[in-house]
């Protein structure tokens, strides 16, 4: 009798549904017979990397026959200076995803619990389950992380708590005061992972300074990325900041050369080019307010956003509206997998893309233009 692959697999992964990425835009255009489709589905920055970053990438191309700097020396030095920490408190990752996996693999034993908000970033429960951990799912309250409920969910078996701030897919934040109250109740042995992929779009006096908890020696890991505001999603580069002992443990299992050469030079150049980030943040803020006005005019409900995307309730089947928008050449993300049957997650695009989205949405909802 033939041995089935599933019988050989790690039992922890058998209940995990694989992540289903969208098709390439070009393939969708071919299948649907459309042209010039716009992608507003993946929370990407609609602007290309800055000229300075592109020049740095081109300058590095002749050296691609060499392995990248395995320690990310120059980038870690620059990040340490930016955040006023030691370089040995910084770890680089192939996007934030790899860093989340490194944290879980470093600290979560089979049977340990991880408190995970829901709906939130799909990678958290996936990696916890793959490691044999127990996922303690805590529902959001009014589209926001319920830190009170998350604190109540902590038990002596809780090893990690994930806090996505801003949260994906709701684009909401938890405030400085809420985080301070949560941290005051946290057991010493519980690690808090602050995932701040969209922080540049959310900054304000109410946003928590989570790096202060690292400075205080708390069991905290702060994750950031160059995928969003820096326009480097295609190069997959993120970083974590934590106590040096924590980073040293993560480095024990971090793969050699995990961050490619182009990603390192691009991120270093991006750090030195804040004007691009400011341009992106201002464009996204203006785009959010434009879309709020248009959604109001269409009678479409939405969650006020502190990120570069908006959670929208279209009041009917999101899957149906998604398919209809596809035929208009507009790609968004239906939230049906999260149990939100009438919700779409829509990335804020360029002014031209935003106008096209509104026109398409008006058409598929059967709304006449004003």
C-alpha positions in Angstrom: 0.0 0.0 0.0 1.3 3.4 -1.0 2.2 5.7 2.0 0.3 9.0 1.7 2.2 12.2 2.1 -0.2 13.4 4.8 0.7 10.5 7.0 4.3 11.7 7.0 3.6 15.3 7.6 4.0 17.2 10.9 0.5 16.8 12.4 0.5 20.5 13.4 0.2 21.7 9.8 -2.6 19.5 8.7 -5.3 21.8 9.8 -3.8 24.9 8.2 -5.4 26.2 5.1 -2.7 27.4 2.7 -2.5 31.1 1.9 -4.1 31.8 -1.4 -2.4 34.7 -3.2 -4.2 36.6 -6.0 -3.4 35.9 -9.6 -0.9 38.2 -11.4 -2.6 41.3 -12.8 -1.6 40.3 -16.3 -3.2 36.9 -16.0 -6.5 38.4 -14.7 -6.5 40.8 -17.7 -6.0 37.9 -20.1 -8.7 35.8 -18.5 -11.3 38.7 -18.3 -10.3 40.4 -21.6 -9.6 43.7 -19.9 -6.8 46.2 -20.0 -5.0 48.5 -17.5 -6.4 46.9 -14.4 -5.5 48.5 -11.1 -4.6 46.5 -8.0 -6.0 47.8 -4.7 -6.0 44.5 -2.9 -2.7 44.0 -1.1 -2.0 47.3 0.9 0.9 48.1 -1.4 2.3 51.6 -1.9 1.0 52.8 -5.3 4.2 54.8 -5.9 7.4 53.4 -7.2 10.5 53.5 -5.0 12.2 56.9 -5.0 14.9 57.8 -7.5 17.5 57.6 -4.9 16.5 54.0 -4.0 16.3 53.0 -7.6 19.8 54.3 -8.3 21.1 52.4 -5.2 19.6 49.2 -6.6 21.1 49.7 -10.0 24.5 50.4 -8.5 24.3 47.1 -6.7 23.3 44.9 -9.7 26.9 44.2 -10.9 27.7 42.6 -7.6 24.8 40.1 -7.6 27.2 37.2 -8.2 28.2 37.7 -4.5 26.2 36.6 -1.5 24.6 39.4 0.5 26.1 40.7 3.7 24.8 38.0 6.1 24.7 40.3 9.1 23.2 43.3 7.3 25.9 45.3 9.0 25.4 48.7 7.4 21.6 48.6 7.5 21.5 47.4 11.2 23.9 50.3 12.0 21.7 52.8 10.4 18.5 51.4 12.0 20.2 51.4 15.4 21.1 55.0 15.0 17.6 55.9 13.8 16.0 54.3 16.8 18.7 55.1 19.4 19.4 51.4 20.2 22.5 49.1 19.8 23.0 47.3 16.5 22.8 44.0 18.4 19.2 44.9 19.2 18.2 44.9 15.5 17.5 41.8 13.4 16.6 41.9 9.7 14.1 39.6 8.0 12.8 38.6 4.6 9.7 40.8 5.3 8.0 40.9 8.7 6.6 37.4 8.0 10.0 35.8 8.5 10.5 37.7 11.7 7.2 36.5 13.1 8.2 33.0 12.3 11.6 33.4 14.0 9.9 34.7 17.1 7.5 31.8 17.3 10.2 29.2 16.5 12.5 30.7 19.1 10.1 31.0 22.0 6.9 29.0 21.6 7.0 25.4 22.7 4.3 22.9 21.7 1.4 23.4 24.1 2.3 27.1 24.8 -0.4 29.6 24.2 -0.3 32.6 21.9 -3.0 35.3 22.2 -4.1 36.4 18.7 -6.6 39.1 17.8 -9.2 38.3 15.2 -9.6 39.3 12.5 -6.0 40.3 12.1 -2.9 39.3 10.1 -3.4 35.8 8.9 0.2 34.8 9.5 0.0 34.9 13.3 -2.4 31.9 13.9 -0.8 30.0 10.9 2.7 30.1 12.3 1.5 29.4 15.9 -0.3 26.3 14.8 2.6 25.1 12.7 4.8 25.3 15.8 2.4 23.2 17.8 1.2 26.2 19.9 -2.3 26.8 21.1 -4.0 29.8 19.4 -6.2 31.8 21.8 -8.3 33.9 19.4 -9.7 37.2 20.8 -12.4 38.9 18.8 -12.1 42.6 18.0 -14.5 45.1 19.5 -15.9 47.8 17.3 -13.2 46.9 14.7 -10.4 47.5 17.2 -8.1 45.2 19.1 -9.8 44.6 22.5 -6.8 44.9 24.8 -8.9 44.3 27.9 -10.2 41.0 26.5 -6.7 40.1 25.4 -5.3 40.8 28.9 -8.1 38.6 30.4 -7.1 35.8 27.9 -3.6 35.6 29.3 -2.9 32.5 31.4 0.3 30.9 32.9 0.6 29.1 29.6 0.6 32.3 27.5 4.1 32.8 25.9 3.3 35.4 23.1 0.7 38.1 22.5 0.4 39.6 19.0 -0.6 43.3 18.7 -1.0 44.5 15.1 -1.0 48.3 15.3 -2.5 49.5 13.0 -4.5 46.3 12.6 -4.9 44.5 9.3 -7.6 44.3 7.9 -9.5 47.0 9.9 -6.8 49.8 9.7 -7.6 50.8 13.3 -5.1 51.4 16.2 -4.9 50.9 19.9 -3.7 54.1 21.7 -0.8 54.9 23.8 -2.9 54.9 27.0 -4.5 51.6 26.1 -1.2 50.0 25.5 0.3 51.4 28.7 -2.6 49.9 30.7 -2.3 46.6 29.0 1.5 46.5 29.6 1.0 47.2 33.3 -1.0 44.0 33.6 1.3 41.8 31.6 3.1 38.9 33.3 6.9 39.0 33.2 7.3 35.8 31.1 4.9 36.9 28.3 6.4 38.3 25.1 4.5 41.1 23.3 5.0 41.4 19.6 4.1 44.9 18.3 3.6 44.5 14.5 3.8 48.1 13.2 3.9 47.6 9.4 1.8 50.6 8.7 3.1 52.9 11.4 4.1 55.8 9.1 0.4 56.2 8.1 -0.8 56.2 11.8 1.6 58.4 13.7 0.1 61.0 16.0 0.1 62.0 19.7 -2.2 59.0 20.5 0.1 56.4 18.9 2.2 54.4 21.4 6.0 54.7 21.6 6.6 50.9 21.8 10.3 51.2 21.5 10.3 52.7 24.9 9.3 49.3 26.3 12.4 47.8 24.6 14.5 50.4 26.3 12.9 49.6 29.6 14.0 46.0 29.2 10.4 44.6 28.8 9.7 41.4 27.0 8.8 43.2 23.8 9.6 42.8 20.1 8.8 45.7 17.7 8.4 44.9 14.0 8.7 47.4 11.2 8.9 47.0 7.4 10.1 48.8 4.3 7.2 47.2 2.3 4.7 50.0 2.8 5.7 53.6 3.1 9.1 52.9 1.5 7.6 51.2 -1.6 9.8 48.1 -1.3 7.2 45.3 -1.0 8.8 43.5 -3.9 12.1 43.2 -2.1 10.7 41.7 1.1 12.7 43.5 3.9 11.6 44.1 7.4 13.3 44.4 10.8 12.7 43.8 14.5 14.0 45.7 17.6 14.2 44.0 20.9 16.6 43.3 23.8 19.9 42.0 22.6 19.5 38.6 24.3 16.2 38.1 22.4 17.8 39.1 19.1 20.7 36.7 19.8 18.3 33.8 20.2 16.5 34.6 17.0 19.8 34.8 15.2 20.5 31.2 16.2 17.9 30.0 13.8 17.8 32.8 11.3 19.0 31.5 8.0 22.3 32.7 6.5 21.9 35.5 3.9 18.1 35.7 4.6 17.9 39.3 3.3 19.0 39.8 -0.2 21.6 42.4 -1.4 19.2 44.6 -3.3 16.8 44.7 -0.3 19.6 45.8 2.0 20.9 48.6 -0.3 17.4 49.8 -1.1 16.4 49.9 2.5 19.5 51.8 3.4 18.9 54.4 0.7 15.2 54.6 1.8 16.3 55.5 5.3 18.2 58.4 3.9 15.3 59.6 1.8 12.5 60.7 4.1 11.0 63.0 1.5 9.6 60.0 -0.4 7.9 58.7 2.8 6.4 62.1 3.5 5.1 62.3 -0.1 3.5 58.8 0.2 2.0 59.6 3.6 0.5 62.9 2.4 -0.9 61.3 -0.7 -2.5 58.4 1.3 -4.0 60.8 3.8 -5.6 62.9 1.0 -6.8 59.8 -0.7 -8.4 58.5 2.5 -10.4 61.7 2.9 -11.4 61.7 -0.8 -12.7 58.1 -0.5 -14.5 58.9 2.8 -16.5 61.6 1.0 -17.2 59.4 -2.0 -18.2 56.4 0.2 -20.6 58.7 2.1 -22.1 59.9 -1.1 -22.6 56.3 -2.2 -24.2 55.4 1.1 -21.4 52.9 1.8 -20.2 52.3 5.3 -16.5 52.2 6.2 -14.2 52.1 9.2 -12.1 55.3 9.6 -8.5 54.3 8.7 -5.1 54.9 10.2 -3.3 52.9 7.5 -3.1 52.9 3.7 -6.2 50.9 3.2 -9.9 51.1 4.2 -12.3 48.4 5.4 -15.6 49.0 3.5 -19.0 47.4 4.1 -20.9 47.3 0.7 -24.1 46.0 2.3 -24.3 42.9 0.1 -22.2 40.0 -0.9 -18.6 41.1 -1.0 -17.6 38.2 -3.2 -20.2 39.3 -5.7 -19.1 42.9 -5.7 -15.4 41.8 -5.9 -16.2 39.8 -9.1 -18.1 42.7 -10.6 -15.3 45.1 -9.8 -12.8 42.7 -11.5 -14.7 43.1 -14.7 -14.3 46.8 -14.4 -10.6 46.3 -14.0 -10.4 47.1 -10.3 -8.9 44.5 -8.0 -9.8 44.7 -4.3 -9.8 42.1 -1.5 -13.1 40.5 -0.2 -13.1 39.8 3.5 -15.2 36.7 3.3 -12.4 34.5 4.6 -12.5 36.5 7.8 -16.3 36.0 8.2 -17.1 39.5 7.0 -19.5 38.6 4.2 -20.2 42.1 3.1 -16.8 43.7 3.6 -14.0 44.7 1.2 -10.5 45.8 2.0 -9.5 48.5 -0.4 -6.0 49.9 -0.7 -5.8 53.7 -1.1 -4.2 54.3 -4.5 -3.0 57.3 -6.5 -5.6 60.1 -7.1 -6.3 58.6 -10.5 -6.7 55.1 -9.2 -9.0 56.3 -6.4 -11.3 58.1 -8.9 -11.4 54.9 -11.1 -12.3 52.8 -8.0 -15.2 55.2 -7.2 -16.5 55.1 -10.8 -16.3 51.3 -10.8 -18.0 51.0 -7.4 -20.7 53.4 -8.4 -21.4 51.2 -11.5 -21.5 47.9 -9.8 -23.7 49.2 -6.9 -26.1 50.7 -9.4 -25.6 54.3 -8.2 -26.0 57.1 -10.6 -23.3 59.8 -10.6 -24.2 63.1 -9.0 
